[in-house]
Amino acid sequence: MASSPEPEDAGIVWLSTADAALRLGITPRTLYRFIDEGQLPAYRFGRVIRLQQREVDEFIQRSRIQPGTLEHLYPEPAGGLGVRD
């Protein structure tokens, strides 16, 4: 009897650190910092570090900026000359 085909996402898709950094649009150094701080899970197999693509994608979703949380980055100009709606 033939085995039934497994769903495509049943297996783990592994990314190298270079591929994960590229997927995130960051430098490998920043990726290593995220891993070291516990923000992004990674796995060591001997001397090789790998990340699960699913966990990288989840990290991307967790990092999404919520509207209304960046006002501190564009403060009103000094003197109150700005007009607010």
C-alpha positions in Angstrom: 0.0 0.0 0.0 1.4 3.4 -1.0 1.8 6.0 1.7 -0.4 9.1 1.5 1.4 12.3 0.4 2.3 14.6 3.3 1.3 18.2 3.3 4.0 20.5 1.9 4.5 22.2 5.3 4.9 18.9 7.2 8.7 19.1 7.0 11.0 21.7 8.4 12.5 24.1 6.0 15.9 25.1 7.3 17.6 28.4 6.5 21.3 29.2 6.8 22.2 32.4 8.7 23.0 34.1 5.4 19.6 33.2 3.9 17.7 34.2 7.1 19.5 37.6 7.2 18.7 38.1 3.6 15.0 37.2 4.2 14.9 39.7 7.0 16.8 42.4 5.2 19.4 42.7 7.9 23.1 42.0 8.3 24.3 38.7 9.7 25.7 40.6 12.7 22.1 41.9 13.5 20.8 38.4 13.0 23.3 36.9 15.5 22.3 39.7 18.0 18.6 38.7 17.7 19.5 35.1 18.2 21.8 35.9 21.2 19.0 38.1 22.8 16.5 35.3 22.5 14.3 37.2 20.0 14.8 34.6 17.2 15.3 30.9 17.8 18.2 29.1 16.1 19.7 25.7 16.2 23.4 24.6 16.2 24.2 21.4 14.4 27.9 20.9 15.0 29.5 24.1 13.8 26.5 25.1 11.6 23.7 27.4 12.8 20.3 27.0 11.1 16.9 28.7 11.5 13.5 27.3 10.8 11.8 29.3 8.0 8.5 29.2 9.8 10.0 30.7 12.9 11.7 33.5 10.9 8.3 34.2 9.3 6.7 34.3 12.7 9.4 36.7 13.9 8.6 39.0 10.9 4.9 39.0 11.9 5.7 39.7 15.6 7.8 42.7 14.5 5.0 44.4 12.7 4.6 48.0 13.8 1.2 48.8 15.2 -0.3 52.1 13.9 0.0 55.0 16.3 3.1 53.8 18.0 5.7 55.9 16.2 4.6 59.4 17.1 7.7 59.8 19.3 9.8 59.6 16.2 8.3 62.8 14.6 7.8 65.3 17.5 6.2 68.7 17.0 8.7 71.4 16.0 9.8 73.7 18.9 7.7 76.8 19.2 4.4 75.1 18.5 4.3 76.4 14.9 3.0 73.1 13.6 -0.7 72.8 12.8 -2.4 69.6 14.0 -5.6 68.2 12.6 
